[in-house]
């Protein structure tokens, strides 16, 4: 069962960004499912690397979109993206220290960060995007 599901409350009214966010949700749900069921270390590392790579891809696309639109809070987005990437990298690097504790801490961080990021920071640019596209 997924950790949580995408719904319209997460939509930023940009089809591409919504698709990116859905993909990130799916990757995190894959990770959650793996932790809830039969744990496979190689699959775990693979999912974490997928999450990191896709997040970097998404952050770059989102920042480029916001830069083209002269979004005034772009620097805040960039800083938050960097914090996420640094934290995820730290979890990946510390995995060998205590797998179970690191996995639980990481899932807690991922759920909290993604939901908070989309519902607060990304929603902040939603109306800005709508006005620019009109």
N, C-alpha and C positions, 0 to 999 in steps of 0.2 A: 504494500500500500504506500502511495506517495507521502512524503513528509508534508507537503501541501501542494495545492493545485493552483494553476494560473486561473485568474478570473478577470473580468473587465476592470476591476478596481486597480489593477496593475498597469492598465493601458496608458501609454503616454500619447496616444493618438498619432503615432507615427508607425506605419506598418513594419518598416524594417527594424526599428528599435524594439517594437513589441515582439517581433519574431526572435530577435537576439535574446531578449529577456526570457522568453519561453524556453529557448534552448538552454540557457543557464539554469532555469528551474529544473529542466529535465536531467541535466548532468548532476545537479545536487540531489535530485530524487533517486537517481541511479546509485549515488554514493550512499544515501540513506538506506536504500533497499539492501545493498551489499552489507552494510553494518548490521542490519536487522536480521539477515538470513545467514547463509553460508559464506563466511568471510574468506576471501581469496586475496592474498597479499599482492600478487601481480596485477590483478584487476583493480584493486584499490589504488595502487600507484598509477596505473594507467588512467583511471578516472580523474585523479587529482591533476595529472599532467594535462588531460583534456580540458579540465576546468580552467587551469591556468592559461593555456594557449587560447581557448575560446574567449576568456575574459579579456585578455590582451587585445584580441581581434575586435571584440565588441567595444572596448574602451576607446580604441583608436577610431573606430567608425563613429561612435557617439561624439567624441571630441571634435572630429572633423566636421560633422554636421553642425554642431553648436558654434564652431569657429566661423563657418560660412554664414551663419545667421547672426554673427556678432552678439552671441549670448553673453550678457554682462556677468554671469556667475560661472563662466567657463573654468576659471582657475580653481574654484571650489570643487568642481567636478574632477578636474585633473588631480587635485590633492587627494580626494577620496578614492579615486581609482588607484593611485599609487599606494595608499595605505592598505587597500584590499590586496593588491598584488604582493606587497611586502609581507603582509600577515600570512597569506596563503603560502608563499615561499618558505616562511619560517615554519609553518606546520609541516610542509613537505620535508624540510631539512631535519626537523626534530622527531619525525615519525619513529625512527629506530629507538629513541630513548624510552618511550613507554607507549606502545601502540594503542592500547585501549583508552587510556586517558587522553592522549593526543587526538584520537578519533572523535571522542565525545566533545572535547573542547572545540575542535574544528567544526563539527556539525552545528554546534550552538552558535559559533561565530558566523558561519555561512548563512544560516537561516536569519539571524538577527540583522546582519549587515545587508543582505540582499533585499529583504522586505523593507527595512528602514531606508535604504538607498533609493529604491524605486518609489516608495510611497511618499518620501519627503523630497529628496534632491531632484529626482527625475520628474516628479509631478510639478516641481517648481518651473521646469522648462516646458511643460505641457502647454500652458496657456501662451507662453512666448512663441512656441512653434505654431500654434493655431493662428495667432495674429500675423506671423510672418508669411504663412502659406496663403492667407486670404488676399 
